[in-house]
């Protein structure tokens, strides 16, 4: 047993205690550590020759005693936090980011209830056991279950932490780096610095932030190794053109060795442009103005060859999805097939359906289902974030079954509520034990599930998630629709239509009617090439205004066109009259064109001859000449010319009236 004087321990306790008082509990801790005390007279002094007290203690016991005293009496500043306790670094050190071992079938297991919204669950455990070959079992992965916005927030914090790490390598290399450094000095928790970074990145998506950070990080790591081999260290930022040139040559050597990485130099230039306009990285202008770097990136990108785009599905693949929806053994596969049909008929990306705000259903003839969302690929651009993007799904597909009503019934049967506002993900990831997760089904999971449902059809292994968006757009092009109609159907803005056509539901009416006519012709057995040869759906530029009277958004065309209402010349504006005159003319041509298509569908499906003869009495049965009408407005120049002519007619009418 080691010996130590009591008064020496008292001196130690006074030295360690913040209030310089003696704590008797310290003696108990020393006793627990196996230290025996000997009372010595207070007046006994130290040996002047040795300079030590009459104390014999083992080094290990002494270390334990000091550690106990320090842990008991230490006083920490509550504002001082360890790195893993700071908000900007929690995304890296958080335990939830640990690797998870793969589970059976790769399906997310039942997780404890979270603060996310409660979802009605249906017990399908027996159904899963009976349908061991269900396609979703091998498609859905076991990943962390976070709802859309929670995952978005966590990924954004992780991206900001990575950018903070990059800026910390040289605070003076960027204007924002100096600001962040000052924020860390005034707020050691890092919350103010994290807020500054988020403000600099604006509405950029977390995937963009992570991608750009990864690209710049690879250059920094190469730069470090490149100069360490030469025996010295140099800061990678600010950027220098010779260093980037050597890095590009390194990327080329890696591309030749690995046969991949053709777009590495071009991606790095995009990253430099990103840093210029977000964190004001010094040296970015020299990189972007370098002609040899620009040319090198273009040459490397050319070596990649043609881009392999996602192939569109054919009619047999859509019919397979319809058959799965109507007759599959697994109810989860039925719902999955229905959601994929919705994505296909809506011409939407799968990522556009990760968070739906609300749904409108119009189940009448020529009705539709409309999905409204603000979380889509282009939602971060300007005022588009404040607008709903409508995805219109025609009620009738390529089959004669009422597939949309069947899907809605199944959707309710599995415990999902289509009328909920906000709805959240259209298709949450299913659980193996029944019910659904809070997180949406990812793009890769949707692609694997789609291939599983189409297994056995032609080229089923080549389909990806983007194949659903590309399918009907490809069909429209093959059937002869013009580019402007396809741009509106694909939710793309153009110089002629503008973004208001894409974001305004009623301005999509005419392209949607053309899509409905195309699906109707396919249902009666006509092929796309036959439709294009016959000119049943002739492409025209969408009218600038809404449909005229007597033609509803979802209704069918009247048998006789409605003539424009006569206006009092004295109260009319000449320019407004000219615009409305062009719109009325365009609407009349649209009505004639659609009446012809309706007559063709009725005659092909065996309708009575009386209605066909009635429409033939009103207009010629063959209207192929109408798309070539010289008065048709096809471009901006044609619109200007038509407005000038209409304005001149109004002026002549006014002069004659005087």
N, C-alpha and C positions, 0 to 999 in steps of 0.2 A: 504494500500500500504506500502510495506516495504521500509526502508530507508538505504542507504549506501553512504559513502563519496566517492567523485570522486577520491581523491588521494589514497584511499585504493584500489580502482579498478585498478588505474594505477600501483600501486605496484604489485598487482596480475598479471597484464598483463606483466610487465617486468619480473617477476619471471617465468612465463610460456613460454614467447617467447624465441626461441633459440638465437636470436641476441640481447636480452635484450632491445629491442626497444618497444615503445608504439604503439599499433595498435588501431586506432579509431574505427575499425569495432567491436572490443570487446564491446564497449559501446552500439552499436546498438543491439548486441545480448543480453546484459543485460536488455536493455529497452524492448525487445521482451519478456523477461521472467518476466516482471512485476516489476522490481526493480526501485525505484525512487531515484535520486541522489540529494544530498544537497551540494552545494559548501561551503567549509570551508576554512578559511584562512590557508595559507601554514604554518604559524608559530605556529598554534594551535597544542598543543601537547596532548598526551594521559593523561588520568587521572592516576596519579601515584598510587592512592589507589586501583583502580580496575584493572589496567594493560590492559585495552582494549581501542580500539578506540571508538569514538562517532558514533557507527554503530549499527543499528538494522536491522537484516535480518533473514528471515525464513530459517530453515535448508534445506528445499526442494529447495528454490530458490538458496541458496548458492551452493548446489550440482549440480544444473543445470548449474550455471555459471562456476563452475570449469570444468565440463564435456565439455561444449562448448569450453572453452579455451584450454583444453587438445586436443580435437579432431582437433582444428584448427591449433595448433602450434606443434603438435607432429612430431617428425622426426624418422622414422623407418629405420633400416638397410635393404636394399633391399635383402640381402642374407638370412635374417631371415624369414622363412616361417612357417605358421601354419601347424599342422600335415596333415590336409586334402588338403593342397596345395603342399605337397611333392609328387614326382612321385611314390614313393614306396607305398604310402597310398591312392593314388587316386582311385585305384581299389576297395577299401573298402567304401570310402566316396562319390564316384561319384553318382550323382543323377540317372544315367541310370540304376543302379542296384536296383532301387526301385521296389516294388512288383506291378505287373499289374493285374487289375481285369480281370477275364475271359470275353471274348467277345462272341457274338453270334456264335454258331457252333465251337467255339475255333479256329477261323481262324485269321491269322494276317491281320490287317486292312491296308488300303493303307497308307503308310508312306511318308513323304515329301522326295523329291529327295536328295540323299546323294552324297558324293564324289565317291561312288563306280561306277563301270562301268554301263553305261546305257544299259538297256535290252529292246529289242523290245517287246511290249505288245500287246496282242490281247484282245479286249473287249469281255468278256464272261459273263457279268453280266446277260444278258437275258438267256443264257444257264444255269447258275447256278440256276436262279429262276425256270427254267423249269425242272431242275434235282435236286430237293431238296434232293433226296435220294442218291446223289453221294457219293461214299465211302470216298473221300478225305476230305469232309466237317467235318467229325467227327474224322479225324486222325491228321490233321495239327493243331499245337498249336499256340497260340498267344504269341510269345516270341520275344526278341529283334532281329532286322534284321541287322546282321553284316555279312560281307563276311568272308570267311574261314580264311584268314590270319589276319584280324582285330580281329576276335574273339579269334584266337590263341594267339595273342599278349596280349590282355586284360586278358585272363585266366592265361597266364604265369606271368604277373605282379601281379595278385591277389595271385597266389601261392607263389611268392617271398615275398609279403607282409606278408603272413601267416608265412613263415619260418623266416622272420625278427622278427616277434613278438615272436616266440619261442626262437630264439637266444638271444633276449634282456632280457629274464628271468635270464640268467647267461652268460655273455659274455665269461667268462673264461672256460665254460664247453666244448668248442670245439675250435679247432684250427681256423676254419673259423670264428667263432664268434668274436675272438680277432681281426682278420683282418677287419671284417665288422665294429667293434667298432672304429678302427683307421680311416676307411674310413668316418664314420659319423663325426668324429672330424675334419677332413680336408675338408669335403664337407657336410655341414649341410642339403643341399637339398636332400640327399639320393640317388642321381643318381649313384655315385661311388659305394656305398654299394650295390645297386640293380644290377649293372654290375658285381660286384664280385660274388654275389649269382648266377646269370645266368651262369657265367663261371664255377662255381663249379658244377652246375647241368648239364652242357653240352647239349647234345641232348635229354635229357629226355623229354617225353611228359608232357604237363601241367596236364593231367589227372593223371599221376603217381605222380607228385609233390603234387597235391591236395589230393590224396588218402593217401600218406605217411604223409603229414602234419596233416590230420584229425586223423589218427591213433595215432600219437604221442601226439596230443592235447588232446585226450580223456584220455590218461594215465596221463598227467599233471593235468587235472581237477580232476581226481580221487585222485591223490596224494595230491593235495591241501586240498580237503575235508577230506581225510583220516587223515591227521595230524592236521587239525583244530579242529576236534572232540576231539583230545587229548590235545588241548590247546597250541600248538606251531606250528611254520611254518618252513618247511625244503624245500630247493630247490629240484625240481624234477630231474633236470639235473645238473651234470652228473648222469648217471644211476647207480643204485646199485642193485645187484642181489636179496637181500631179498625184496626190494620194488616191483620189477617186479614179484616175486613169489606171493606176496600178491595180486597184481593186477590180476594175472592169476586166482587165487582162486575167486576173485570177478567176473571175467568174467564167470567162471563156474557157480556161483550162479545165475548170470543174465541169462545165457543160460537155466538153469533148470526152472527158473521162466517164461521166455518169449518164450521158445521152439525155439530159433533162436540164431545165433551168434556162431556157432560151429567152425568157422575158425578164431575167434578173436585172440587167442594166436599165431597162425601161422602167421597171418597177421602182428602182432606186431613184431615178430622176423624178418620178411622180412623188416619191417620199420627200425629196428635197424641195419640190414645189409646195408640198403640203407644209413643211416646216417654215418656209418663207412667209406664208400667209397666216400661220397660227402662232408660232413661238418666235418668229423673227430671227431665225438662225443666221448668224453671220457667216459669210462665205457662200451662201446659197446662190446669189446672183452670178458669181463666177462660175459655178457649176452649170447653171442653166444656160449661160451664154457661151459655153464652150462648144465649138463646132465639132471637135473630134469626139467628145462624149456623146453628143446628139447623134452623130453618124454611126458611132460604134453601137449604140443601143438599137438603132434602126436596122443595122446589118444583122445583129444577133436575133432580133425579133423576126426578121425575114427568114432566117434559117429554120424557124419552127415549122413553116409550111401552113397549109390551110387549117382553119379552126374546125374542129369536129363538134358541131352543134348537136343538141339533143334532137333525135329524130321524132317527127310527129307520129301519132298513132293512126291506124287505119280503121275502117269501119268494123272489121272483125274484132278489134281490140275493145272498141266501145261497146259492141254487143256482148262481149265477154263480161265487162263490168256490169252491164245491165242484168245479165243472167246471174251473176254473183249476188247482186242486190236483191233479186227476186227469189233465188233458190239455194243459196249457200247454206251449209250446215252450221257454220259459226255466225252468231248474231253480230259479233264484233267485226268480222269480215264484211258482213252486209253493210254495217254503218260505214266502215272504211271505204268500201266501193262506192257508196252513195256520196261521200264527201269528195272523192276523187272525180266523180262525174260532175259534181257541182263546180269544182275547180276547172274542169275541162270546158264545160259549157259557159262558164263565166270568163274564160280566157285570162285567168289569173295565175300569178306565181303562187306556189305553195306558201311561201313566206308571207304573202299578202293576207292569208287566212289565219295567221297566228294570233290575232286579236281583232275580233269583230265587235263593233259597238252595238249595232242593232240590225234587225232583219225585218223587211217588209214583204208580205206574201199577198199576191193577187192571183187567186186560183180560178179565175174565169177563163173563157176561151181566149187564146192568144195572151194569156196572163204570164206572169213571171214571178220569180223570187229575187229580191234585191238585197245584197249584203253591203253594208256601209262600214267603212273603216278609215281611220287616219294613220294607221301603222302599216305603211307600205314602203316600197323601195325609194320612191321619190318624195316621200312626205316631208323630208327635212329641207326641201328647197323652197325658200321664201314663204309666201302666204299659203302654200299648199298644206302646210301643217294645220291650218285652221279650217280646212275644207274636208268634207267626207268624200271619199272616192267610192262611187257606187259600182258594184259588180252585178250586172243583170244576168240572170239565169233564165232562159226561155223555159216555159212550162213543158213543152213537147220536145222530146229528144229525137234520136234516130230510130226508136222503136215505137210501137203503138201502145205500149203499156203506160199507165199513169205512174211513172217511176218517181216523180217528185213527191207525190202524196204518200207513196210507199216508204220513201226515205224519211219523211216527216214523222210517220207513225213509228218507224223503228227508232228514230232519234229520241222520241219520247219514251219508248219502251225501255231503253237502256238507262234511263234516268237523266237525260240531258234536256234542257229547256231551251228551245229555239227562240222563244219570246223574251228571254231574259235580257235586260239592258243594264250594263253592257254584257254582251254574251261571253266575251273572252275568246279562247281558241275555238275555232269551229270543230276541230277534232282533237281533244286532249289525248295524251298518250294513255293507252289502256293498261290496266294492271292484270297480272296473270290470275290473281285471286278474285277478280271482279271489280267493277267500277273503273274510274279513270283518275289519272293524276291531275294535278293542277297545271303542270307545264304543257305547252302545245307539242304536238308531234313535230319533230325536226324534219328538215328537208331530206337528209340522208335516210331517215327512217321511212318517210313517205315514199321515196324512190324504191327502197328495198321491198316495202309492202306492195307497191304497184307491180313490181316484177313478179312477186309471189302470186298475186292474183291473176296475172296474165301468163303464167307459166304454161307452156305447151302451145302457145300461139306463135306466129311467125315473128322472128326478131325480138322476142320478149326480153332477152338479156341486154339489149342495147338501150332500153328506155330509162330515162332519168326523170326527175321531178318536173323539169322544165318542159318535158314532152306534153304534159297536160295543157300548158298555156299555148304551145305551138300548134296543137292539133287543128283546131277550128280555124285559126289564122291561115294555116297552110291550105285547108280546104277552101276557104274563101278566095285565096289567090288562084287556085286551080280552077275554080268555077267562074272566074272572070271578073270578080269585084275589083274596083280600082283601088289605088293606094290610099286615098283619103278615107274611104269607108273602112278599110282594114286597119288604118291607124287609130280610128275612133274605137273600133272593136277591141284593139289591143291596148287601149288606154295610153296611147302615145300622142304627144303633142306635135303639131306641125305648124309650118308658117301660115298655112291657109286656115286651118280650123282653130288653132290656139288651145290653151289649156281649159278654157271655159267649156268646150264641147265635151272634154273628158270628165270634168267634175260636175257638170250639170246633167241631172238625170233626164230631163225632158229633151235636151238637145241630142241625146243618143237615140231618140225614138226611131229615126229613119234607118240608121245602120242596124239596129236591133230587128226591125221589120224585115230587112233583107236577109239577116241571119235566120230568122224564122222561116222565111220562104225557102232558103237553101235546105234547111232541115226537113221541111215538108216535101221537097222534091226527092230528097234521099229516102224518105220513108216510103215513097211509092215506087222505089226501085231504080231511080235514075242515077247514073254515075256522074262524077264531077266533070269529066271531059265532055260527056253528053250535054250537061247543063251549060258548059262554056261554049260549045259549038252552037247550041240553039239560042244562046243569048237570053235565057230566061231571067237572069239576074244581071242586067247590064249595069255596069258601074258608073255612077255619076257622083260629082262632088256634093256632099250634104248641103241641104239648104241652110241659109243663114238664120232663118226663123223657125218657129215651131210649126207643126202641121196646121193646115187651114181648117176651117169649120167643117164638121162632119166626119173628121178623121181623128179618133181618139188615139192616145198613146198606145193602148193595148187593144183597141177594137179593130175591126176590119174596115176596109175602105167602102164607102158608099158606092152604089151602082152608077150614080150620076154625079159628076163633079159639081161642087158648090162654087158658083161664080162669085167673084169679089163684090163686096157691097159698094155701091156708088157713093162717092163722097162729094160734098159741096166744095166746089173749086175755090170759093172765096175764103173758106176757113182752113184749107189744106196747105201744108208746107210743101213746096215743090220737091225738095230733096227727099222728104219722108215719103211722099207719094211715089217717087221713083223707086225707092228701096222696097216699098210694099208691093209695087207692081212687079218687080223682079221676083220677089218671094212668092207672090200668087201664081206667077207663071211657072215657077219651079215646082210648086206644090201640085198644080194641075198635071204637069208632066209625070210627077211621082205617082199620082193617083192612077193615071192611065197605065203606067208601067206595072203597078201592083195589081190592077184589075186584070191585066193580061196574064200575069203569073197565077192569080187565083183561078182564072178560067182554065188554064192549063192543068192545074192540080185537080180541079173538079172533073174535067173531062177524062183525065188519066185514072182517077179513082172510081169512075163509073157513075158519076152524078147524072141527073136527068138532063135530057137534051134541051128542055125548055129554057132552063137558066142559061145554058151555053148560047142558045140562039138569041136570048135577050141581050146578053152582053155583046154578041156579035153585031146586033142591030145598032147598038150605041157607038161602038168603036170597031175598027178593023181587028180581026182576030190576031193577025200577025203584026206585032209592033216593033219589028227589028229596025225599022227606019227611025224610030223615035230617039234612040241613043245617039244617032248621027244628025239629029236636028241642028241646023246651024244656029238656032237661038239658044242652045244649051250652054250653060255657064260651066266651064271646066277649069278656069284658072283665074288669077287675080286680074289679069289684063282683060279677060272676057267680062268680068264683073264690072270693071271700070267703064268699059265700052257700053255695056248694057245700061248702066246708070246714066251715062251721058245721053244715050238715045232716049231713055224714058224721060229724062229731064227736059230734053228738047221737045218731046211730044206734049208735055205739060205746058211748056211756054207757048207753043203754037195754039193749044186749046184755049189758053187765057187770052191770047191776042185775038183769036177769032170771036171769043165771047164778048170782047169789048166792041 
